[in-house]
Amino acid sequence: MRDANLSAQFSCFLYSLLSGAILGAVYTVLSFLRSSNPKGKIRIFILDILFMVIFAFLTMIFSIGFTDGIVRYYVVAGEIAGFFAWYLSLGRLICKAFGKVFSVLCKIRAAFRKNITVFSKKLLKARDKMLYNIEKKNHRDMDLTKGEKNFETESNENLKKT
């Protein structure tokens, strides 16, 4: 494409817009991963580095395929324009929808954790009562068996006397 005419350059620019929109979709997915744990600064840093590597790799592959490995300014400008077109249109809508779904899922998870915590506390209290009752019963059974043995030995002695 060294001696490319204007129509070839324009089609290359349109394809770079498409690849920029694909990069915007990748960024949206990575932002979902970022929003799942906003306190993890290391995680955010790693995801940003990952996005930059993906962007550079896609630009390199695009340049090799369409412009014989020469990075053209209009290709990079098209990718950036396609990225912002995605990010400012569909990306925002998808992020808002995901935010609502994510907040509902967080509420469900919090309610589930609360119910599990209450259930486990009740179960542990019941376990302590059961163990106390079992221990109490074992002590009573031991006392009864001693009493039965004593009764049996006394009754046997009484029978022998008579």
Salt bridges, closest charged atoms under 4 A:
ASP48 OD1 - ARG34 NH1 3.19
ASP128 OD1 - ARG127 NH2 3.09
